[in-house]
Amino acid sequence: MARRKSRRKAPTRRRSQTINLMGIAEGALIANAITQGVFNSDLKTFFMSTTGQSGSLSKTAAGNQVTLRELISGATGGSYGISYVQGSTKAGGPQYMRTGTTLTDVIKENLNENGLQMVGSLIAIPIAFKVGSKLAKKPRALVNKVGKMSGLPMRV
């Protein structure tokens, strides 16, 4: 049999990049479980808090809450919002002493309180999304088909 001179490769076809809404929702729930377990604040409070504390928590629970604003403050030389500087005057001049708990102590305490729930959520959320996506396969396909026909760069 004669050898062919050349094989032509099929041209690569580019698909437009679509945004997977289910993937975004799953990622947001996982991130919320992690911030709740480690920093004792939900995702919205962690990123959007301007005061560093949530008004809905009790005084003791709010003391264990750490937000992104406090982490940035602590990384730039602040107090992480969980400790404060106390001043006193001695014979040699003013002396300042940091009081309160450290960030690692707060994270350890939060993990002790919320760690089991966080691990359970990190296991259950992907399983629930996998089962839910299989159960809702046909309706999702219809929604994706309509979205593709309308030109939306999203899929469910």
N, CA, C and O atoms as a GROMACS GRO file, in nm:
protein
  624
    1MET      N    1   0.083  -0.117   0.000
    1MET     CA    2   0.000   0.000   0.000
    1MET      C    3   0.089   0.124   0.000
    1MET      O    4   0.188   0.130   0.073
    2ALA      N    5   0.054   0.220  -0.079
    2ALA     CA    6   0.134   0.341  -0.092
    2ALA      C    7   0.114   0.431   0.029
    2ALA      O    8   0.005   0.442   0.085
    3ARG      N    9   0.221   0.494   0.067
    3ARG     CA   10   0.218   0.584   0.181
    3ARG      C   11   0.160   0.718   0.139
    3ARG      O   12   0.190   0.768   0.031
    4ARG      N   13   0.078   0.775   0.225
    4ARG     CA   14   0.021   0.906   0.193
    4ARG      C   15   0.126   1.012   0.209
    4ARG      O   16   0.215   1.001   0.294
    5LYS      N   17   0.116   1.114   0.129
    5LYS     CA   18   0.216   1.220   0.131
    5LYS      C   19   0.209   1.299   0.262
    5LYS      O   20   0.312   1.325   0.325
    6SER      N   21   0.093   1.337   0.302
    6SER     CA   22   0.081   1.412   0.428
    6SER      C   23  -0.060   1.397   0.484
    6SER      O   24  -0.158   1.379   0.412
    7ARG      N   25  -0.064   1.404   0.611
    7ARG     CA   26  -0.196   1.404   0.676
    7ARG      C   27  -0.224   1.545   0.723
    7ARG      O   28  -0.142   1.609   0.790
    8ARG      N   29  -0.336   1.588   0.688
    8ARG     CA   30  -0.374   1.722   0.728
    8ARG      C   31  -0.442   1.718   0.863
    8ARG      O   32  -0.535   1.640   0.884
    9LYS      N   33  -0.397   1.800   0.953
    9LYS     CA   34  -0.459   1.806   1.085
    9LYS      C   35  -0.590   1.882   1.076
    9LYS      O   36  -0.602   1.979   1.001
   10ALA      N   37  -0.685   1.837   1.152
   10ALA     CA   38  -0.811   1.910   1.158
   10ALA      C   39  -0.786   2.042   1.230
   10ALA      O   40  -0.714   2.045   1.330
   11PRO      N   41  -0.844   2.150   1.182
   11PRO     CA   42  -0.821   2.278   1.248
   11PRO      C   43  -0.879   2.276   1.390
   11PRO      O   44  -0.987   2.222   1.415
   12THR      N   45  -0.805   2.337   1.481
   12THR     CA   46  -0.854   2.344   1.618
   12THR      C   47  -0.966   2.446   1.624
   12THR      O   48  -0.957   2.556   1.571
   13ARG      N   49  -1.071   2.407   1.690
   13ARG     CA   50  -1.186   2.496   1.700
   13ARG      C   51  -1.187   2.558   1.839
   13ARG      O   52  -1.171   2.489   1.940
   14ARG      N   53  -1.204   2.685   1.841
   14ARG     CA   54  -1.205   2.756   1.968
   14ARG      C   55  -1.348   2.774   2.016
   14ARG      O   56  -1.436   2.813   1.940
   15ARG      N   57  -1.367   2.745   2.140
   15ARG     CA   58  -1.495   2.770   2.203
   15ARG      C   59  -1.486   2.901   2.279
   15ARG      O   60  -1.381   2.936   2.333
   16SER      N   61  -1.595   2.971   2.283
   16SER     CA   62  -1.594   3.091   2.366
   16SER      C   63  -1.596   3.048   2.512
   16SER      O   64  -1.662   2.952   2.549
   17GLN      N   65  -1.523   3.119   2.593
   17GLN     CA   66  -1.516   3.085   2.734
   17GLN      C   67  -1.648   3.122   2.802
   17GLN      O   68  -1.696   3.234   2.789
   18THR      N   69  -1.705   3.028   2.873
   18THR     CA   70  -1.830   3.052   2.943
   18THR      C   71  -1.805   3.049   3.093
   18THR      O   72  -1.710   2.988   3.141
   19ILE      N   73  -1.891   3.115   3.164
   19ILE     CA   74  -1.883   3.121   3.310
   19ILE      C   75  -1.977   3.014   3.366
   19ILE      O   76  -2.096   3.013   3.333
   20ASN      N   77  -1.925   2.927   3.449
   20ASN     CA   78  -2.005   2.822   3.509
   20ASN      C   79  -2.061   2.872   3.642
   20ASN      O   80  -1.988   2.886   3.740
   21LEU      N   81  -2.191   2.898   3.645
   21LEU     CA   82  -2.255   2.952   3.764
   21LEU      C   83  -2.256   2.852   3.879
   21LEU      O   84  -2.243   2.891   3.996
   22MET      N   85  -2.270   2.724   3.849
   22MET     CA   86  -2.267   2.622   3.955
   22MET      C   87  -2.129   2.615   4.020
   22MET      O   88  -2.117   2.597   4.141
   23GLY      N   89  -2.024   2.629   3.939
   23GLY     CA   90  -1.888   2.628   3.993
   23GLY      C   91  -1.862   2.748   4.082
   23GLY      O   92  -1.795   2.737   4.185
   24ILE      N   93  -1.916   2.863   4.042
   24ILE     CA   94  -1.901   2.984   4.125
   24ILE      C   95  -1.974   2.967   4.258
   24ILE      O   96  -1.922   3.002   4.363
   25ALA      N   97  -2.095   2.913   4.252
   25ALA     CA   98  -2.173   2.893   4.375
   25ALA      C   99  -2.104   2.793   4.467
   25ALA      O  100  -2.098   2.813   4.589
   26GLU      N  101  -2.052   2.685   4.411
   26GLU     CA  102  -1.982   2.585   4.493
   26GLU      C  103  -1.857   2.644   4.556
   26GLU      O  104  -1.830   2.621   4.674
   27GLY      N  105  -1.781   2.720   4.480
   27GLY     CA  106  -1.661   2.784   4.533
   27GLY      C  107  -1.692   2.883   4.643
   27GLY      O  108  -1.620   2.891   4.742
   28ALA      N  109  -1.801   2.959   4.626
   28ALA     CA  110  -1.840   3.057   4.728
   28ALA      C  111  -1.882   2.988   4.858
   28ALA      O  112  -1.848   3.034   4.966
   29LEU      N  113  -1.954   2.876   4.847
   29LEU     CA  114  -1.994   2.803   4.968
   29LEU      C  115  -1.874   2.742   5.038
   29LEU      O  116  -1.869   2.740   5.161
   30ILE      N  117  -1.778   2.692   4.963
   30ILE     CA  118  -1.658   2.635   5.024
   30ILE      C  119  -1.576   2.745   5.091
   30ILE      O  120  -1.527   2.727   5.203
   31ALA      N  121  -1.562   2.860   5.024
   31ALA     CA  122  -1.488   2.972   5.084
   31ALA      C  123  -1.559   3.022   5.210
   31ALA      O  124  -1.493   3.057   5.308
   32ASN      N  125  -1.692   3.024   5.209
   32ASN     CA  126  -1.767   3.066   5.327
   32ASN      C  127  -1.743   2.969   5.443
   32ASN      O  128  -1.729   3.012   5.557
   33ALA      N  129  -1.740   2.839   5.413
   33ALA     CA  130  -1.716   2.740   5.519
   33ALA      C  131  -1.577   2.758   5.579
   33ALA      O  132  -1.559   2.744   5.700
   34ILE      N  133  -1.478   2.789   5.495
   34ILE     CA  134  -1.341   2.807   5.546
   34ILE      C  135  -1.331   2.932   5.630
   34ILE      O  136  -1.272   2.928   5.739
   35THR      N  137  -1.386   3.045   5.584
   35THR     CA  138  -1.377   3.168   5.664
   35THR      C  139  -1.456   3.154   5.793
   35THR      O  140  -1.418   3.210   5.896
   36GLN      N  141  -1.567   3.081   5.788
   36GLN     CA  142  -1.645   3.059   5.911
   36GLN      C  143  -1.567   2.975   6.010
   36GLN      O  144  -1.570   3.001   6.130
   37GLY      N  145  -1.496   2.875   5.961
   37GLY     CA  146  -1.422   2.786   6.050
   37GLY      C  147  -1.296   2.848   6.106
   37GLY      O  148  -1.265   2.830   6.224
   38VAL      N  149  -1.222   2.921   6.023
   38VAL     CA  150  -1.092   2.974   6.065
   38VAL      C  151  -1.105   3.112   6.129
   38VAL      O  152  -1.043   3.140   6.232
   39PHE      N  153  -1.186   3.199   6.068
   39PHE     CA  154  -1.193   3.338   6.114
   39PHE      C  155  -1.322   3.373   6.185
   39PHE      O  156  -1.338   3.487   6.228
   40ASN      N  157  -1.416   3.279   6.197
   40ASN     CA  158  -1.543   3.299   6.267
   40ASN      C  159  -1.625   3.413   6.207
   40ASN      O  160  -1.696   3.483   6.279
   41SER      N  161  -1.617   3.431   6.077
   41SER     CA  162  -1.700   3.530   6.010
   41SER      C  163  -1.741   3.476   5.874
   41SER      O  164  -1.664   3.406   5.808
   42ASP      N  165  -1.863   3.508   5.834
   42ASP     CA  166  -1.906   3.461   5.703
   42ASP      C  167  -1.831   3.536   5.594
   42ASP      O  168  -1.759   3.632   5.622
   43LEU      N  169  -1.846   3.493   5.471
   43LEU     CA  170  -1.768   3.547   5.360
   43LEU      C  171  -1.793   3.695   5.338
   43LEU      O  172  -1.700   3.772   5.313
   44LYS      N  173  -1.920   3.736   5.347
   44LYS     CA  174  -1.954   3.878   5.327
   44LYS      C  175  -1.889   3.964   5.434
   44LYS      O  176  -1.828   4.067   5.403
   45THR      N  177  -1.902   3.924   5.560
   45THR     CA  178  -1.844   4.001   5.669
   45THR      C  179  -1.692   4.002   5.659
   45THR      O  180  -1.629   4.105   5.686
   46PHE      N  181  -1.632   3.890   5.620
   46PHE     CA  182  -1.487   3.881   5.610
   46PHE      C  183  -1.432   3.982   5.510
   46PHE      O  184  -1.333   4.049   5.537
   47PHE      N  185  -1.496   3.994   5.394
   47PHE     CA  186  -1.445   4.084   5.290
   47PHE      C  187  -1.498   4.226   5.300
   47PHE      O  188  -1.426   4.320   5.266
   48MET      N  189  -1.621   4.246   5.346
   48MET     CA  190  -1.686   4.376   5.338
   48MET      C  191  -1.690   4.455   5.468
   48MET      O  192  -1.734   4.570   5.467
   49SER      N  193  -1.648   4.398   5.578
   49SER     CA  194  -1.658   4.467   5.706
   49SER      C  195  -1.567   4.589   5.709
   49SER      O  196  -1.448   4.580   5.676
   50THR      N  197  -1.622   4.703   5.748
   50THR     CA  198  -1.541   4.825   5.758
   50THR      C  199  -1.495   4.849   5.901
   50THR      O  200  -1.396   4.919   5.923
   51THR      N  201  -1.567   4.792   5.997
   51THR     CA  202  -1.529   4.812   6.136
   51THR      C  203  -1.447   4.698   6.192
   51THR      O  204  -1.382   4.713   6.296
   52GLY      N  205  -1.448   4.586   6.123
   52GLY     CA  206  -1.374   4.470   6.171
   52GLY      C  207  -1.457   4.378   6.257
   52GLY      O  208  -1.412   4.267   6.288
   53GLN      N  209  -1.576   4.419   6.296
   53GLN     CA  210  -1.661   4.336   6.379
   53GLN      C  211  -1.801   4.336   6.320
   53GLN      O  212  -1.843   4.433   6.256
   54SER      N  213  -1.873   4.228   6.342
   54SER     CA  214  -2.011   4.218   6.296
   54SER      C  215  -2.103   4.258   6.410
   54SER      O  216  -2.081   4.216   6.524
   55GLY      N  217  -2.204   4.336   6.382
   55GLY     CA  218  -2.297   4.379   6.485
   55GLY      C  219  -2.389   4.268   6.531
   55GLY      O  220  -2.449   4.279   6.638
   56SER      N  221  -2.403   4.161   6.453
   56SER     CA  222  -2.497   4.055   6.487
   56SER      C  223  -2.440   3.955   6.588
   56SER      O  224  -2.514   3.875   6.644
   57LEU      N  225  -2.310   3.960   6.611
   57LEU     CA  226  -2.249   3.863   6.703
   57LEU      C  227  -2.245   3.918   6.844
   57LEU      O  228  -2.243   4.039   6.865
   58SER      N  229  -2.243   3.828   6.941
   58SER     CA  230  -2.229   3.870   7.079
   58SER      C  231  -2.086   3.919   7.103
   58SER      O  232  -1.999   3.900   7.019
   59LYS      N  233  -2.064   3.981   7.214
   59LYS     CA  234  -1.933   4.039   7.245
   59LYS      C  235  -1.823   3.933   7.248
   59LYS      O  236  -1.713   3.957   7.198
   60THR      N  237  -1.852   3.816   7.304
   60THR     CA  238  -1.749   3.711   7.311
   60THR      C  239  -1.725   3.649   7.175
   60THR      O  240  -1.611   3.620   7.140
   61ALA      N  241  -1.831   3.629   7.096
   61ALA     CA  242  -1.814   3.570   6.963
   61ALA      C  243  -1.746   3.670   6.869
   61ALA      O  244  -1.665   3.632   6.785
   62ALA      N  245  -1.778   3.798   6.884
   62ALA     CA  246  -1.716   3.900   6.800
   62ALA      C  247  -1.568   3.916   6.833
   62ALA      O  248  -1.490   3.956   6.746
   63GLY      N  249  -1.529   3.886   6.954
   63GLY     CA  250  -1.389   3.893   6.991
   63GLY      C  251  -1.304   3.790   6.918
   63GLY      O  252  -1.185   3.811   6.898
   64ASN      N  253  -1.365   3.678   6.878
   64ASN     CA  254  -1.294   3.574   6.805
   64ASN      C  255  -1.307   3.590   6.655
   64ASN      O  256  -1.258   3.505   6.580
   65GLN      N  257  -1.372   3.694   6.610
   65GLN     CA  258  -1.393   3.715   6.468
   65GLN      C  259  -1.278   3.797   6.412
   65GLN      O  260  -1.238   3.899   6.469
   66VAL      N  261  -1.225   3.752   6.298
   66VAL     CA  262  -1.117   3.823   6.231
   66VAL      C  263  -1.163   3.851   6.089
   66VAL      O  264  -1.216   3.762   6.022
   67THR      N  265  -1.143   3.973   6.042
   67THR     CA  266  -1.182   4.010   5.906
   67THR      C  267  -1.058   4.039   5.822
   67THR      O  268  -0.947   4.049   5.875
   68LEU      N  269  -1.078   4.053   5.694
   68LEU     CA  270  -0.967   4.083   5.603
   68LEU      C  271  -0.904   4.217   5.638
   68LEU      O  272  -0.782   4.233   5.630
   69ARG      N  273  -0.986   4.312   5.677
   69ARG     CA  274  -0.935   4.444   5.716
   69ARG      C  275  -0.838   4.432   5.834
   69ARG      O  276  -0.735   4.499   5.838
   70GLU      N  277  -0.873   4.347   5.931
   70GLU     CA  278  -0.785   4.328   6.047
   70GLU      C  279  -0.658   4.254   6.009
   70GLU      O  280  -0.552   4.283   6.063
   71LEU      N  281  -0.668   4.158   5.916
   71LEU     CA  282  -0.548   4.087   5.871
   71LEU      C  283  -0.452   4.181   5.800
   71LEU      O  284  -0.331   4.174   5.820
   72ILE      N  285  -0.506   4.270   5.718
   72ILE     CA  286  -0.422   4.368   5.649
   72ILE      C  287  -0.361   4.464   5.750
   72ILE      O  288  -0.244   4.499   5.739
   73SER      N  289  -0.440   4.506   5.847
   73SER     CA  290  -0.389   4.594   5.952
   73SER      C  291  -0.276   4.527   6.030
   73SER      O  292  -0.175   4.591   6.059
   74GLY      N  293  -0.294   4.400   6.064
   74GLY     CA  294  -0.190   4.329   6.138
   74GLY      C  295  -0.065   4.306   6.055
   74GLY      O  296   0.046   4.310   6.108
   75ALA      N  297  -0.082   4.283   5.925
   75ALA     CA  298   0.034   4.262   5.837
   75ALA      C  299   0.113   4.390   5.817
   75ALA      O  300   0.232   4.385   5.786
   76THR      N  301   0.049   4.504   5.834
   76THR     CA  302   0.118   4.631   5.816
   76THR      C  303   0.158   4.695   5.948
   76THR      O  304   0.190   4.814   5.953
   77GLY      N  305   0.158   4.616   6.055
   77GLY     CA  306   0.207   4.667   6.183
   77GLY      C  307   0.100   4.699   6.284
   77GLY      O  308   0.130   4.750   6.392
   78GLY      N  309  -0.027   4.672   6.251
   78GLY     CA  310  -0.136   4.698   6.343
   78GLY      C  311  -0.153   4.587   6.444
   78GLY      O  312  -0.059   4.511   6.472
   79SER      N  313  -0.273   4.577   6.499
   79SER     CA  314  -0.296   4.483   6.609
   79SER      C  315  -0.388   4.369   6.573
   79SER      O  316  -0.428   4.294   6.662
   80TYR      N  317  -0.424   4.350   6.447
   80TYR     CA  318  -0.519   4.247   6.403
   80TYR      C  319  -0.657   4.267   6.464
   80TYR      O  320  -0.744   4.182   6.445
   81GLY      N  321  -0.680   4.376   6.536
   81GLY     CA  322  -0.810   4.402   6.593
   81GLY      C  323  -0.846   4.317   6.712
   81GLY      O  324  -0.958   4.327   6.763
   82ILE      N  325  -0.756   4.233   6.759
   82ILE     CA  326  -0.787   4.144   6.871
   82ILE      C  327  -0.702   4.174   6.993
   82ILE      O  328  -0.725   4.117   7.100
   83SER      N  329  -0.605   4.261   6.978
   83SER     CA  330  -0.524   4.302   7.093
   83SER      C  331  -0.508   4.454   7.086
   83SER      O  332  -0.531   4.514   6.981
   84TYR      N  333  -0.471   4.513   7.195
   84TYR     CA  334  -0.456   4.657   7.195
   84TYR      C  335  -0.335   4.696   7.278
   84TYR      O  336  -0.283   4.616   7.356
   85VAL      N  337  -0.291   4.819   7.259
   85VAL     CA  338  -0.174   4.869   7.330
   85VAL      C  339  -0.221   4.948   7.451
   85VAL      O  340  -0.304   5.038   7.440
   86GLN      N  341  -0.168   4.913   7.563
   86GLN     CA  342  -0.204   4.980   7.687
   86GLN      C  343  -0.082   5.059   7.735
   86GLN      O  344   0.028   5.005   7.744
   87GLY      N  345  -0.102   5.184   7.765
   87GLY     CA  346   0.008   5.268   7.808
   87GLY      C  347   0.006   5.296   7.957
   87GLY      O  348  -0.101   5.303   8.019
   88SER      N  349   0.122   5.310   8.013
   88SER     CA  350   0.133   5.348   8.154
   88SER      C  351   0.259   5.432   8.168
   88SER      O  352   0.354   5.417   8.091
   89THR      N  353   0.260   5.519   8.265
   89THR     CA  354   0.378   5.602   8.286
   89THR      C  355   0.456   5.548   8.405
   89THR      O  356   0.401   5.523   8.512
   90LYS      N  357   0.581   5.532   8.384
   90LYS     CA  358   0.673   5.489   8.489
   90LYS      C  359   0.774   5.602   8.509
   90LYS      O  360   0.765   5.707   8.446
   91ALA      N  361   0.865   5.579   8.595
   91ALA     CA  362   0.965   5.682   8.624
   91ALA      C  363   1.050   5.713   8.500
   91ALA      O  364   1.094   5.827   8.484
   92GLY      N  365   1.073   5.615   8.414
   92GLY     CA  366   1.156   5.634   8.295
   92GLY      C  367   1.079   5.690   8.177
   92GLY      O  368   1.139   5.709   8.071
   93GLY      N  369   0.951   5.716   8.189
   93GLY     CA  370   0.870   5.765   8.077
   93GLY      C  371   0.756   5.668   8.047
   93GLY      O  372   0.738   5.569   8.118
   94PRO      N  373   0.681   5.698   7.944
   94PRO     CA  374   0.566   5.612   7.914
   94PRO      C  375   0.610   5.474   7.865
   94PRO      O  376   0.707   5.462   7.790
   95GLN      N  377   0.538   5.374   7.908
   95GLN     CA  378   0.567   5.237   7.865
   95GLN      C  379   0.440   5.179   7.804
   95GLN      O  380   0.330   5.195   7.859
   96TYR      N  381   0.455   5.114   7.693
   96TYR     CA  382   0.341   5.056   7.624
   96TYR      C  383   0.353   4.905   7.624
   96TYR      O  384   0.460   4.848   7.601
   97MET      N  385   0.241   4.843   7.650
   97MET     CA  386   0.240   4.699   7.657
   97MET      C  387   0.120   4.647   7.579
   97MET      O  388   0.008   4.694   7.596
   98ARG      N  389   0.144   4.549   7.493
   98ARG     CA  390   0.036   4.491   7.413
   98ARG      C  391  -0.037   4.387   7.498
   98ARG      O  392   0.025   4.297   7.554
   99THR      N  393  -0.169   4.401   7.506
   99THR     CA  394  -0.250   4.306   7.583
   99THR      C  395  -0.354   4.244   7.491
   99THR      O  396  -0.380   4.296   7.382
  100GLY      N  397  -0.411   4.136   7.534
  100GLY     CA  398  -0.509   4.066   7.454
  100GLY      C  399  -0.452   3.936   7.402
  100GLY      O  400  -0.345   3.893   7.444
  101THR      N  401  -0.524   3.874   7.310
  101THR     CA  402  -0.479   3.746   7.256
  101THR      C  403  -0.409   3.766   7.122
  101THR      O  404  -0.424   3.870   7.058
  102THR      N  405  -0.333   3.668   7.082
  102THR     CA  406  -0.263   3.676   6.954
  102THR      C  407  -0.352   3.617   6.844
  102THR      O  408  -0.451   3.549   6.872
  103LEU      N  409  -0.316   3.644   6.721
  103LEU     CA  410  -0.393   3.594   6.607
  103LEU      C  411  -0.394   3.442   6.604
  103LEU      O  412  -0.497   3.380   6.577
  104THR      N  413  -0.281   3.380   6.633
  104THR     CA  414  -0.276   3.234   6.631
  104THR      C  415  -0.365   3.173   6.739
  104THR      O  416  -0.427   3.068   6.717
  105ASP      N  417  -0.372   3.238   6.855
  105ASP     CA  418  -0.461   3.187   6.961
  105ASP      C  419  -0.607   3.197   6.920
  105ASP      O  420  -0.686   3.106   6.948
  106VAL      N  421  -0.643   3.307   6.853
  106VAL     CA  422  -0.782   3.324   6.808
  106VAL      C  423  -0.815   3.220   6.701
  106VAL      O  424  -0.924   3.163   6.703
  107ILE      N  425  -0.723   3.195   6.607
  107ILE     CA  426  -0.748   3.096   6.502
  107ILE      C  427  -0.759   2.957   6.562
  107ILE      O  428  -0.845   2.879   6.521
  108LYS      N  429  -0.673   2.925   6.660
  108LYS     CA  430  -0.682   2.794   6.728
  108LYS      C  431  -0.816   2.778   6.797
  108LYS      O  432  -0.879   2.672   6.788
  109GLU      N  433  -0.860   2.882   6.865
  109GLU     CA  434  -0.988   2.875   6.935
  109GLU      C  435  -1.104   2.860   6.837
  109GLU      O  436  -1.198   2.784   6.861
  110ASN      N  437  -1.097   2.935   6.724
  110ASN     CA  438  -1.202   2.923   6.623
  110ASN      C  439  -1.204   2.784   6.561
  110ASN      O  440  -1.312   2.729   6.536
  111LEU      N  441  -1.088   2.726   6.536
  111LEU     CA  442  -1.082   2.591   6.481
  111LEU      C  443  -1.134   2.488   6.580
  111LEU      O  444  -1.197   2.390   6.540
  112ASN      N  445  -1.107   2.510   6.709
  112ASN     CA  446  -1.160   2.418   6.810
  112ASN      C  447  -1.313   2.424   6.815
  112ASN      O  448  -1.379   2.322   6.831
  113GLU      N  449  -1.368   2.546   6.801
  113GLU     CA  450  -1.513   2.563   6.807
  113GLU      C  451  -1.582   2.523   6.676
  113GLU      O  452  -1.686   2.457   6.678
  114ASN      N  453  -1.523   2.561   6.562
  114ASN     CA  454  -1.591   2.546   6.433
  114ASN      C  455  -1.524   2.447   6.339
  114ASN      O  456  -1.572   2.428   6.227
  115GLY      N  457  -1.416   2.384   6.380
  115GLY     CA  458  -1.339   2.300   6.290
  115GLY      C  459  -1.414   2.178   6.238
  115GLY      O  460  -1.406   2.147   6.120
  116LEU      N  461  -1.487   2.111   6.325
  116LEU     CA  462  -1.560   1.991   6.284
  116LEU      C  463  -1.670   2.027   6.184
  116LEU      O  464  -1.690   1.956   6.085
  117GLN      N  465  -1.740   2.136   6.210
  117GLN     CA  466  -1.844   2.181   6.117
  117GLN      C  467  -1.782   2.221   5.983
  117GLN      O  468  -1.839   2.193   5.878
  118MET      N  469  -1.664   2.286   5.986
  118MET     CA  470  -1.597   2.326   5.864
  118MET      C  471  -1.556   2.204   5.781
  118MET      O  472  -1.579   2.202   5.660
  119VAL      N  473  -1.498   2.103   5.845
  119VAL     CA  474  -1.456   1.982   5.773
  119VAL      C  475  -1.578   1.911   5.715
  119VAL      O  476  -1.574   1.863   5.601
  120GLY      N  477  -1.686   1.904   5.791
  120GLY     CA  478  -1.809   1.843   5.741
  120GLY      C  479  -1.863   1.916   5.619
  120GLY      O  480  -1.908   1.854   5.523
  121SER      N  481  -1.858   2.048   5.624
  121SER     CA  482  -1.905   2.128   5.510
  121SER      C  483  -1.815   2.109   5.390
  121SER      O  484  -1.863   2.101   5.277
  122LEU      N  485  -1.684   2.102   5.413
  122LEU     CA  486  -1.591   2.084   5.302
  122LEU      C  487  -1.607   1.948   5.235
  122LEU      O  488  -1.574   1.933   5.117
  123ILE      N  489  -1.658   1.851   5.307
  123ILE     CA  490  -1.684   1.720   5.249
  123ILE      C  491  -1.824   1.717   5.183
  123ILE      O  492  -1.840   1.664   5.073
  124ALA      N  493  -1.924   1.775   5.251
  124ALA     CA  494  -2.062   1.764   5.204
  124ALA      C  495  -2.094   1.854   5.084
  124ALA      O  496  -2.173   1.815   4.998
  125ILE      N  497  -2.034   1.970   5.077
  125ILE     CA  498  -2.069   2.063   4.969
  125ILE      C  499  -2.036   2.006   4.831
  125ILE      O  500  -2.124   2.006   4.745
  126PRO      N  501  -1.914   1.957   4.804
  126PRO     CA  502  -1.889   1.900   4.671
  126PRO      C  503  -1.976   1.779   4.640
  126PRO      O  504  -2.018   1.760   4.525
  127ILE      N  505  -2.005   1.696   4.740
  127ILE     CA  506  -2.090   1.580   4.718
  127ILE      C  507  -2.231   1.625   4.681
  127ILE      O  508  -2.292   1.571   4.588
  128ALA      N  509  -2.283   1.724   4.753
  128ALA     CA  510  -2.418   1.774   4.726
  128ALA      C  511  -2.426   1.836   4.586
  128ALA      O  512  -2.525   1.816   4.515
  129PHE      N  513  -2.323   1.909   4.544
  129PHE     CA  514  -2.325   1.968   4.411
  129PHE      C  515  -2.316   1.861   4.303
  129PHE      O  516  -2.379   1.873   4.198
  130LYS      N  517  -2.238   1.756   4.327
  130LYS     CA  518  -2.226   1.648   4.228
  130LYS      C  519  -2.359   1.575   4.214
  130LYS      O  520  -2.403   1.549   4.102
  131VAL      N  521  -2.422   1.541   4.326
  131VAL     CA  522  -2.550   1.472   4.322
  131VAL      C  523  -2.658   1.563   4.262
  131VAL      O  524  -2.738   1.519   4.179
  132GLY      N  525  -2.659   1.688   4.304
  132GLY     CA  526  -2.758   1.783   4.252
  132GLY      C  527  -2.744   1.807   4.102
  132GLY      O  528  -2.844   1.820   4.032
  133SER      N  529  -2.621   1.811   4.053
  133SER     CA  530  -2.602   1.834   3.911
  133SER      C  531  -2.646   1.712   3.830
  133SER      O  532  -2.694   1.727   3.718
  134LYS      N  533  -2.630   1.592   3.886
  134LYS     CA  534  -2.676   1.472   3.815
  134LYS      C  535  -2.829   1.465   3.816
  134LYS      O  536  -2.890   1.424   3.717
  135LEU      N  537  -2.891   1.504   3.927
  135LEU     CA  538  -3.036   1.499   3.935
  135LEU      C  539  -3.102   1.605   3.845
  135LEU      O  540  -3.210   1.582   3.791
  136ALA      N  541  -3.037   1.717   3.829
  136ALA     CA  542  -3.093   1.827   3.750
  136ALA      C  543  -3.027   1.837   3.612
  136ALA      O  544  -3.015   1.946   3.557
  137LYS      N  545  -2.985   1.725   3.557
  137LYS     CA  546  -2.911   1.726   3.431
  137LYS      C  547  -2.996   1.777   3.315
  137LYS      O  548  -2.949   1.861   3.238
  138LYS      N  549  -3.119   1.729   3.302
  138LYS     CA  550  -3.203   1.771   3.190
  138LYS      C  551  -3.244   1.918   3.199
  138LYS      O  552  -3.231   1.990   3.100
  139PRO      N  553  -3.294   1.965   3.313
  139PRO     CA  554  -3.328   2.109   3.320
  139PRO      C  555  -3.206   2.199   3.297
  139PRO      O  556  -3.217   2.304   3.234
  140ARG      N  557  -3.091   2.157   3.349
  140ARG     CA  558  -2.970   2.236   3.327
  140ARG      C  559  -2.933   2.240   3.180
  140ARG      O  560  -2.891   2.344   3.129
  141ALA      N  561  -2.949   2.128   3.110
  141ALA     CA  562  -2.918   2.123   2.968
  141ALA      C  563  -3.009   2.216   2.889
  141ALA      O  564  -2.964   2.283   2.796
  142LEU      N  565  -3.136   2.221   2.927
  142LEU     CA  566  -3.228   2.313   2.859
  142LEU      C  567  -3.191   2.459   2.884
  142LEU      O  568  -3.192   2.541   2.792
  143VAL      N  569  -3.157   2.491   3.008
  143VAL     CA  570  -3.117   2.628   3.040
  143VAL      C  571  -2.988   2.664   2.966
  143VAL      O  572  -2.976   2.775   2.914
  144ASN      N  573  -2.894   2.573   2.960
  144ASN     CA  574  -2.769   2.599   2.889
  144ASN      C  575  -2.793   2.616   2.739
  144ASN      O  576  -2.728   2.698   2.674
  145LYS      N  577  -2.887   2.538   2.683
  145LYS     CA  578  -2.918   2.548   2.541
  145LYS      C  579  -2.980   2.685   2.509
  145LYS      O  580  -2.943   2.748   2.411
  146VAL      N  581  -3.073   2.729   2.593
  146VAL     CA  582  -3.134   2.861   2.574
  146VAL      C  583  -3.029   2.971   2.589
  146VAL      O  584  -3.028   3.068   2.514
  147GLY      N  585  -2.942   2.955   2.687
  147GLY     CA  586  -2.836   3.054   2.708
  147GLY      C  587  -2.741   3.061   2.590
  147GLY      O  588  -2.695   3.169   2.552
  148LYS      N  589  -2.710   2.946   2.532
  148LYS     CA  590  -2.620   2.943   2.416
  148LYS      C  591  -2.685   3.009   2.295
  148LYS      O  592  -2.619   3.082   2.221
  149MET      N  593  -2.817   2.984   2.275
  149MET     CA  594  -2.887   3.044   2.163
  149MET      C  595  -2.899   3.195   2.180
  149MET      O  596  -2.897   3.269   2.081
  150SER      N  597  -2.911   3.241   2.303
  150SER     CA  598  -2.923   3.385   2.325
  150SER      C  599  -2.787   3.455   2.327
  150SER      O  600  -2.781   3.578   2.327
  151GLY      N  601  -2.681   3.378   2.330
  151GLY     CA  602  -2.547   3.437   2.325
  151GLY      C  603  -2.488   3.473   2.460
  151GLY      O  604  -2.387   3.543   2.466
  152LEU      N  605  -2.550   3.428   2.568
  152LEU     CA  606  -2.497   3.457   2.701
  152LEU      C  607  -2.374   3.371   2.726
  152LEU      O  608  -2.375   3.252   2.696
  153PRO      N  609  -2.267   3.430   2.780
  153PRO     CA  610  -2.146   3.350   2.806
  153PRO      C  611  -2.151   3.280   2.941
  153PRO      O  612  -2.050   3.274   3.011
  154MET      N  613  -2.268   3.227   2.979
  154MET     CA  614  -2.282   3.159   3.107
  154MET      C  615  -2.347   3.024   3.086
  154MET      O  616  -2.422   3.003   2.991
  155ARG      N  617  -2.317   2.934   3.179
  155ARG     CA  618  -2.385   2.806   3.180
  155ARG      C  619  -2.412   2.767   3.324
  155ARG      O  620  -2.346   2.814   3.417
  156VAL      N  621  -2.509   2.681   3.339
  156VAL     CA  622  -2.549   2.637   3.472
  156VAL      C  623  -2.499   2.496   3.495
  156VAL      O  624  -2.522   2.439   3.601
   0.00000   0.00000   0.00000
